[in-house]
Amino acid sequence: MTAENQLHAPLAERLRPRTLAEVIGQAHLLGPGKPLAMAFQSGQLHSMILWGPPGVGKTTLARLMADAFAADFIAISAVFSGIKEIREAVARAEVTRARSGRRTILFVDEVHRFNKAQQDAFLPYVEGGLLTFVGATTENPSFEVNSALLSRASVYVLHPLSADEMAQLFERACRQALPGLSFDDDARLRLIGLADGDARRLLNLIEQIGTATQTAGVERVDGAFVDQTLAQNLRRFDKGGDAFHDQISALHKAVRGSSPDAALYWFCRMLDGGADPRYLARRIVRMAWEDVGLADPRAARIALDAAETFERLGSPEGELALAEAVLYLAMAAKSNAGYLAYNAARSFIGGDGSRPVPFHLRNAPTRLMKSLGYGKDYRYAHDEADAYAAGEAYFPEGMPAVEWYRPVARGLEIRIGEKLAHLRELDRQARQKKD
C-alpha cells in the first residue's frame, strides 16, 4: 500500500498488525508454546481453517503468515468468487513456483459460502502442495466445510476480544490516530461495549467519533457525545448462524436448569441482537412442552398466552409477556417424562412392523363388521367401577410390555404417578383373577 493510500485507508486497515507481536488477542493460539506460535516458529506452513466471529484477526493472521513464510498471498472471497477465480489462483501459483520457487497461500474468506463443487476444485492443489489453503469462516466448519477439505486442514478457533484486549486496542488507536482527542471513562466503556469483542468494529466506531469531533470542534468525548453521534449498533448476532444457535441453546438450558436470571439474560441478549420475538415465542412454547410438560400444565398455557399477547401488542410492549413466560418456565416444576415417552414410542414404531388392531378395539359401524367380530367383548370404561376397565388390553396382540411414560416425582406428575401406579395395581389384580 502506498503512503497516499495508507493515509486515506480506513483506520482498521491502517492499524492492521504488521508483525505477530502487534496482534491483540488470541493468546490461546499465539502465546508461547501455543499452536499458531509454534507454526510460525517452525517455518512449516500448513493448511488451516480459522473459525471465529468477525473482527477477531482471521485475515490479519493469514497475511502475517504470508509475510513470515515469504509466500505469495492470494485472497479471494467466497461471496464474490467461484470456479473461475480458483482457476486463476491456481495458474498464478504455478507461475510463482516456476519463476521463484515461492509457495502460495490461498486465503478464502467466508469459505463456508462455497458449495461442495467449489471446495472440491482446489483440493487437488492443496493435496499436491501447490497451494497452502487458509480458510476463514464465521460458521462451524463441521457443518459447512467438506470433510475432505477438513481432513487436510487444521481448525483453529478464534475468540472475540476480551474487554481488557479491546481496551488495549482502544488506547493504541487513540494514541496513533487521534492523539489530540481524549475520552472519558463512560465514552470508552460505551464504545468498547458497542464493539462487542469485534476489533474492526471498534476501530470503525472510533473513526466515526473522530470525524464527528472535527465537525463539532470537540476535544473531549463523553458518553453523551457517543450516544448522539452513533446510531444504535446491534450486538454480535448472526441470525441463523452459530451465535444465534448458541444463544437460543443457552436460553433453553437456563430455563431447563431453573435459573430465571440467566434465562432472562439470554432472552434479552437475543432481543438486543435482533432476534425475531415470534421465533422466541415459538421456542418458549416448545420449552414448556419439552422441559416442564405435565409437571405443570399451566406452563404451556402461559407460554401460548404470552405468544398471543405479543401478536396483539407487538414490540416492545409484547416482549414483556414473553419475558414473564420465560421466568415462569424457569421456576416451574420440570419434567421431560412426556418428551421421553414420545421419543421412545416414535423410535419403537419406526423399527416395528404394522401390528393389526385387536378385534375388540375395532370400530363396528356395519353389520358385516360386527359379524366378523369387530368390537366384540370391548369393555366400555364408563360402565366400569371408577370408569376404569381393569385388566383390559389396548395394545396389539403379541406386543411386548412397555412403560414409556414414567412420571417424575415433581409437580402435578407426583399425582399422575400415584394414579398410574394405582391403575397398574388394579390391572395386576384383574389378571390374577383371570389366571
C-alpha positions as CSV (number, residue, x, y, z in Angstrom):
1,M,0.0,0.0,0.0
2,T,1.4,3.4,-1.0
3,A,1.8,6.2,1.6
4,E,-1.1,8.1,0.0
5,N,-3.3,5.1,0.0
6,Q,-2.3,4.4,3.6
7,L,-3.3,7.9,4.6
8,H,-6.8,7.5,3.1
9,A,-7.4,3.9,4.1
10,P,-9.9,3.1,6.9
11,L,-8.5,3.2,10.4
12,A,-8.9,-0.6,10.7
13,E,-6.6,-1.1,7.7
14,R,-4.1,1.5,8.8
15,L,-3.8,-0.2,12.2
16,R,-3.7,-3.7,10.9
17,P,-0.8,-5.5,12.7
18,R,2.3,-5.8,10.6
19,T,4.0,-8.3,12.9
20,L,2.8,-11.1,15.2
21,A,3.9,-9.1,18.2
22,E,1.3,-6.4,17.3
23,V,-1.6,-8.8,17.3
24,I,-4.0,-8.2,20.2
25,G,-6.0,-11.2,21.5
26,Q,-5.9,-15.0,20.6
27,A,-3.3,-15.7,23.3
28,H,-4.6,-19.3,23.3
29,L,-3.2,-19.7,19.8
30,L,-0.4,-17.1,19.7
31,G,1.1,-17.3,23.2
32,P,4.4,-19.0,23.9
33,G,4.1,-22.7,23.1
34,K,0.7,-22.3,21.6
35,P,-0.3,-23.9,18.2
36,L,0.0,-20.9,15.8
37,A,3.0,-19.5,17.6
38,M,4.7,-22.9,17.1
39,A,3.8,-22.9,13.5
40,F,5.3,-19.5,12.9
41,Q,8.5,-20.5,14.7
42,S,8.9,-23.9,12.9
43,G,8.7,-22.4,9.5
44,Q,6.4,-25.3,8.5
45,L,3.5,-23.8,6.6
46,H,0.3,-25.9,6.7
47,S,-3.3,-25.6,5.5
48,M,-5.8,-24.4,8.1
49,I,-9.2,-23.1,8.8
50,L,-9.6,-20.1,11.1
51,W,-13.1,-20.2,12.7
52,G,-14.4,-17.2,14.6
53,P,-16.7,-14.2,14.6
54,P,-16.0,-11.1,12.6
55,G,-13.2,-8.8,13.6
56,V,-11.0,-11.1,15.6
57,G,-8.0,-11.3,13.2
58,K,-8.6,-14.1,10.7
59,T,-7.5,-12.1,7.7
60,T,-4.6,-10.5,9.6
61,L,-3.2,-13.8,10.6
62,A,-3.4,-15.1,7.1
63,R,-1.5,-12.0,5.8
64,L,1.1,-12.3,8.6
65,M,1.7,-16.0,7.6
66,A,2.4,-14.9,4.0
67,D,5.0,-12.4,5.3
68,A,6.6,-14.8,7.8
69,F,7.0,-17.6,5.2
70,A,7.8,-15.3,2.3
71,A,4.9,-16.8,0.4
72,D,2.8,-15.3,-2.4
73,F,-0.6,-14.2,-0.9
74,I,-3.8,-14.6,-2.9
75,A,-7.0,-13.6,-1.3
76,I,-10.5,-14.4,-2.6
77,S,-13.9,-14.1,-1.1
78,A,-16.4,-16.9,-1.4
79,V,-19.1,-14.3,-1.6
80,F,-17.9,-12.9,-4.9
81,S,-15.8,-15.7,-6.3
82,G,-16.3,-19.0,-8.0
83,I,-14.5,-21.7,-10.0
84,K,-13.1,-19.1,-12.4
85,E,-11.2,-17.2,-9.6
86,I,-10.0,-20.5,-8.1
87,R,-8.5,-21.5,-11.5
88,E,-6.9,-18.1,-11.8
89,A,-5.3,-18.5,-8.4
90,V,-4.0,-22.0,-9.3
91,A,-2.5,-20.6,-12.5
92,R,-0.8,-17.8,-10.6
93,A,0.6,-20.2,-8.1
94,E,2.0,-22.4,-10.8
95,V,3.7,-19.3,-12.4
96,T,5.1,-18.2,-9.0
97,R,6.5,-21.6,-8.2
98,A,8.1,-21.9,-11.7
99,R,9.7,-18.5,-11.5
100,S,10.8,-18.2,-7.9
101,G,10.0,-21.4,-6.1
102,R,7.9,-19.5,-3.6
103,R,4.9,-21.1,-2.1
104,T,1.5,-19.6,-2.4
105,I,-1.1,-19.1,0.3
106,L,-4.7,-19.1,-0.9
107,F,-6.8,-17.2,1.6
108,V,-10.5,-17.9,1.1
109,D,-12.7,-15.5,3.2
110,E,-16.1,-16.9,4.2
111,V,-15.2,-20.3,2.8
112,H,-18.5,-21.7,4.2
113,R,-20.3,-19.9,1.3
114,F,-18.5,-22.1,-1.3
115,N,-20.6,-25.1,-2.4
116,K,-19.2,-28.6,-2.5
117,A,-18.0,-28.4,-6.1
118,Q,-16.2,-25.1,-5.4
119,Q,-14.5,-26.5,-2.3
120,D,-13.5,-29.6,-4.3
121,A,-12.0,-27.5,-7.0
122,F,-8.8,-26.6,-5.1
123,L,-8.5,-29.9,-3.2
124,P,-6.0,-31.5,-5.6
125,Y,-3.8,-28.4,-5.5
126,V,-3.8,-28.3,-1.7
127,E,-3.1,-32.0,-1.5
128,G,-0.3,-31.7,-4.1
129,G,1.3,-28.8,-2.2
130,L,0.9,-26.1,-4.9
131,L,-1.5,-24.2,-2.6
132,T,-1.5,-23.7,1.2
133,F,-5.1,-23.2,2.0
134,V,-6.2,-20.8,4.7
135,G,-9.9,-20.5,5.0
136,A,-11.8,-18.1,7.2
137,T,-15.3,-18.8,8.4
138,T,-17.8,-17.5,10.9
139,E,-19.7,-20.8,10.8
140,N,-19.0,-24.1,12.3
141,P,-16.7,-25.8,9.8
142,S,-18.0,-29.2,10.9
143,F,-21.3,-28.4,9.1
144,E,-20.1,-26.0,6.4
145,V,-16.8,-27.4,5.1
146,N,-16.4,-30.6,3.1
147,S,-15.0,-33.5,5.2
148,A,-12.3,-34.0,2.5
149,L,-11.1,-30.4,3.0
150,L,-11.4,-30.6,6.8
151,S,-9.2,-33.7,6.8
152,R,-6.4,-31.7,5.1
153,A,-6.5,-28.6,7.3
154,S,-6.1,-27.8,10.9
155,V,-9.0,-26.0,12.5
156,Y,-8.2,-23.1,14.9
157,V,-10.9,-21.4,16.9
158,L,-10.6,-17.6,17.3
159,H,-12.4,-15.9,20.2
160,P,-13.9,-12.4,20.4
161,L,-11.5,-10.0,22.1
162,S,-12.0,-9.6,25.8
163,A,-12.8,-6.2,27.4
164,D,-9.2,-5.8,28.5
165,E,-8.0,-6.6,25.0
166,M,-10.4,-4.2,23.5
167,A,-9.3,-1.5,25.9
168,Q,-5.7,-2.2,24.8
169,L,-6.7,-1.7,21.2
170,F,-8.7,1.4,22.1
171,E,-5.6,3.0,23.6
172,R,-3.4,2.1,20.7
173,A,-6.0,3.5,18.2
174,C,-6.3,6.8,20.1
175,R,-2.6,7.2,20.5
176,Q,-1.8,6.6,16.9
177,A,-4.8,8.0,15.1
178,L,-6.4,10.6,17.4
179,P,-3.6,12.0,19.5
180,G,-5.3,15.3,20.2
181,L,-8.6,13.7,21.4
182,S,-9.4,12.5,24.9
183,F,-12.2,10.2,26.0
184,D,-13.7,9.9,29.5
185,D,-14.4,6.5,31.1
186,D,-18.0,6.5,30.1
187,A,-17.3,7.1,26.4
188,R,-14.6,4.4,26.4
189,L,-16.8,1.8,28.0
190,R,-19.7,2.6,25.7
191,L,-17.5,2.3,22.6
192,I,-16.0,-1.0,23.8
193,G,-19.4,-2.3,24.7
194,L,-20.9,-1.4,21.3
195,A,-18.0,-3.1,19.5
196,D,-18.8,-6.4,21.4
197,G,-15.4,-8.1,21.0
198,D,-15.1,-7.1,17.3
199,A,-11.8,-5.2,16.8
200,R,-12.7,-3.9,13.4
201,R,-16.0,-2.6,14.6
202,L,-14.3,-0.8,17.5
203,L,-11.8,0.9,15.1
204,N,-14.7,1.9,12.8
205,L,-16.6,3.4,15.7
206,I,-13.5,5.3,16.9
207,E,-13.0,6.6,13.3
208,Q,-16.7,7.8,13.2
209,I,-16.2,9.6,16.5
210,G,-13.0,11.2,15.3
211,T,-14.8,12.6,12.2
212,A,-17.7,13.9,14.3
213,T,-15.4,15.7,16.8
214,Q,-13.7,17.5,13.9
215,T,-17.1,18.7,12.7
216,A,-18.3,19.7,16.2
217,G,-15.0,21.1,17.4
218,V,-14.9,18.8,20.3
219,E,-11.6,17.8,22.1
220,R,-13.0,15.6,24.8
221,V,-15.5,12.9,24.2
222,D,-18.1,11.8,26.8
223,G,-20.8,9.2,26.9
224,A,-23.5,11.6,25.8
225,F,-21.4,12.6,22.7
226,V,-21.1,8.9,21.8
227,D,-24.8,8.4,22.1
228,Q,-25.6,11.4,20.0
229,T,-23.1,10.5,17.3
230,L,-23.5,6.8,16.7
231,A,-26.6,5.1,15.5
232,Q,-27.7,2.3,17.8
233,N,-25.5,-0.7,16.9
234,L,-26.7,-4.2,17.3
235,R,-24.6,-6.7,19.3
236,R,-22.9,-9.6,17.7
237,F,-25.7,-11.8,16.4
238,D,-25.9,-13.7,13.2
239,K,-29.4,-14.8,12.5
240,G,-29.3,-18.5,11.7
241,G,-25.6,-18.7,12.4
242,D,-23.6,-20.1,15.3
243,A,-24.1,-17.2,17.6
244,F,-27.8,-17.5,17.0
245,H,-27.9,-21.2,17.8
246,D,-25.5,-20.9,20.7
247,Q,-27.7,-18.2,22.4
248,I,-31.0,-20.0,21.9
249,S,-29.3,-23.1,23.3
250,A,-28.1,-21.1,26.3
251,L,-31.7,-19.7,26.9
252,H,-33.2,-23.2,26.7
253,K,-30.7,-24.7,29.0
254,A,-31.1,-21.8,31.5
255,V,-34.9,-22.4,31.6
256,R,-34.3,-26.2,31.9
257,G,-31.9,-25.5,34.7
258,S,-34.4,-23.4,36.7
259,S,-32.2,-20.3,36.5
260,P,-34.6,-17.4,36.0
261,D,-32.0,-14.6,35.9
262,A,-29.8,-16.4,33.4
263,A,-32.8,-17.2,31.3
264,L,-33.8,-13.6,31.3
265,Y,-30.3,-12.6,30.4
266,W,-30.2,-14.8,27.3
267,F,-33.7,-13.8,26.3
268,C,-32.8,-10.1,26.4
269,R,-29.4,-10.8,24.7
270,M,-31.3,-12.3,21.8
271,L,-33.8,-9.4,21.6
272,D,-30.9,-6.9,21.8
273,G,-29.2,-8.8,18.9
274,G,-32.2,-8.6,16.6
275,A,-33.9,-12.0,17.1
276,D,-37.5,-12.1,15.9
277,P,-39.7,-12.2,19.1
278,R,-42.1,-14.5,17.2
279,Y,-39.3,-17.1,16.9
280,L,-38.5,-16.7,20.6
281,A,-42.2,-17.2,21.3
282,R,-42.3,-20.4,19.4
283,R,-39.2,-21.7,21.2
284,I,-40.7,-20.7,24.6
285,V,-43.8,-22.8,23.8
286,R,-41.5,-25.7,22.9
287,M,-39.7,-25.3,26.2
288,A,-43.0,-25.5,28.1
289,W,-43.8,-28.9,26.5
290,E,-40.3,-30.4,26.4
291,D,-39.0,-29.5,29.8
292,V,-42.0,-28.6,32.0
293,G,-44.5,-30.9,30.5
294,L,-47.2,-32.4,32.7
295,A,-45.4,-31.4,35.9
296,D,-47.1,-28.0,35.4
297,P,-49.5,-28.0,32.5
298,R,-50.2,-24.3,33.2
299,A,-46.7,-23.5,31.7
300,A,-47.8,-24.3,28.2
301,R,-50.9,-22.2,28.6
302,I,-48.9,-19.3,29.9
303,A,-46.4,-19.7,27.0
304,L,-49.2,-19.6,24.5
305,D,-50.9,-16.7,26.1
306,A,-47.6,-14.8,26.0
307,A,-47.2,-15.5,22.3
308,E,-50.7,-14.3,21.7
309,T,-50.1,-11.2,23.8
310,F,-47.1,-10.4,21.6
311,E,-49.2,-10.7,18.5
312,R,-51.7,-8.3,19.9
313,L,-49.4,-5.7,21.3
314,G,-46.3,-6.0,19.1
315,S,-42.9,-4.8,20.0
316,P,-41.7,-3.6,22.5
317,E,-44.8,-3.9,24.8
318,G,-45.5,-7.5,23.9
319,E,-41.9,-8.6,24.8
320,L,-42.7,-8.2,28.5
321,A,-45.2,-11.1,28.2
322,L,-42.6,-13.3,26.6
323,A,-40.1,-12.4,29.4
324,E,-42.6,-13.3,32.1
325,A,-43.3,-16.6,30.4
326,V,-39.6,-17.3,30.4
327,L,-39.4,-16.5,34.1
328,Y,-42.4,-18.8,34.9
329,L,-41.0,-21.7,32.9
330,A,-37.6,-21.3,34.6
331,M,-39.3,-21.6,38.0
332,A,-41.9,-24.3,37.1
333,A,-41.5,-27.9,38.2
334,K,-39.6,-29.7,35.5
335,S,-40.4,-33.0,33.7
336,N,-39.3,-34.4,30.4
337,A,-41.2,-37.6,31.0
338,G,-43.7,-36.8,28.2
339,Y,-40.9,-35.9,25.9
340,L,-39.0,-39.1,26.6
341,A,-42.1,-41.2,26.3
342,Y,-43.0,-39.6,22.9
343,N,-39.5,-40.2,21.5
344,A,-39.4,-43.8,22.8
345,A,-42.8,-44.6,21.2
346,R,-41.7,-43.0,17.9
347,S,-38.4,-44.9,17.9
348,F,-40.2,-48.2,18.6
349,I,-42.8,-47.7,15.9
350,G,-40.1,-46.7,13.4
351,G,-38.4,-50.1,13.8
352,D,-41.5,-52.2,14.3
353,G,-43.9,-53.9,11.9
354,S,-47.6,-52.8,11.2
355,R,-49.3,-54.7,14.0
356,P,-53.1,-55.2,13.4
357,V,-55.6,-53.5,15.7
358,P,-57.1,-56.1,18.1
359,F,-60.7,-57.1,17.1
360,H,-62.2,-55.8,20.4
361,L,-60.8,-52.3,19.7
362,R,-62.0,-52.1,16.2
363,N,-65.0,-49.9,15.2
364,A,-68.0,-51.8,14.0
365,P,-70.4,-49.4,12.2
366,T,-71.8,-52.1,9.9
367,R,-73.5,-55.5,10.4
368,L,-70.7,-57.2,8.4
369,M,-68.0,-55.8,10.7
370,K,-70.0,-57.0,13.7
371,S,-70.3,-60.4,12.2
372,L,-66.6,-60.5,11.7
373,G,-66.1,-59.9,15.4
374,Y,-65.2,-56.2,15.3
375,G,-65.8,-54.6,18.7
376,K,-66.7,-57.9,20.3
377,D,-66.1,-58.1,24.1
378,Y,-65.0,-54.5,24.2
379,R,-65.4,-53.1,27.7
380,Y,-66.8,-49.5,27.9
381,A,-64.8,-47.9,30.6
382,H,-67.5,-45.6,31.8
383,D,-69.6,-48.6,32.8
384,E,-66.9,-50.0,35.0
385,A,-66.0,-49.1,38.6
386,D,-64.2,-45.8,38.8
387,A,-64.6,-45.6,35.0
388,Y,-61.6,-47.9,34.6
389,A,-61.7,-51.3,32.8
390,A,-59.1,-53.1,35.0
391,G,-57.1,-55.7,33.1
392,E,-58.3,-54.5,29.6
393,A,-55.7,-54.7,26.8
394,Y,-55.2,-51.8,24.4
395,F,-52.0,-52.8,22.7
396,P,-51.8,-55.1,19.6
397,E,-51.6,-58.8,20.4
398,G,-48.0,-60.0,20.9
399,M,-46.8,-56.5,21.7
400,P,-44.0,-56.6,24.3
401,A,-44.8,-54.9,27.6
402,V,-43.7,-51.2,27.5
403,E,-43.7,-48.4,30.1
404,W,-42.7,-45.4,28.0
405,Y,-44.3,-42.8,30.2
406,R,-42.7,-42.6,33.6
407,P,-43.9,-39.6,35.6
408,V,-41.3,-37.8,37.7
409,A,-41.8,-37.0,41.4
410,R,-42.3,-33.3,40.8
411,G,-45.2,-31.0,40.4
412,L,-48.5,-32.4,39.1
413,E,-46.7,-35.6,37.9
414,I,-46.5,-36.7,41.5
415,R,-50.3,-37.1,41.5
416,I,-50.2,-38.6,37.9
417,G,-47.6,-41.1,39.0
418,E,-49.7,-42.1,42.0
419,K,-52.8,-42.6,39.8
420,L,-50.8,-44.6,37.2
421,A,-49.4,-46.9,39.9
422,H,-52.9,-47.4,41.3
423,L,-54.3,-48.3,37.9
424,R,-51.5,-50.7,37.2
425,E,-52.2,-52.4,40.5
426,L,-55.8,-52.8,39.5
427,D,-54.7,-54.4,36.2
428,R,-52.4,-56.8,38.1
429,Q,-55.3,-57.8,40.4
430,A,-57.6,-58.3,37.5
431,R,-55.2,-60.5,35.6
432,Q,-54.6,-62.6,38.8
433,K,-58.4,-63.3,38.9
434,K,-58.4,-64.4,35.3
435,D,-55.5,-66.7,35.9
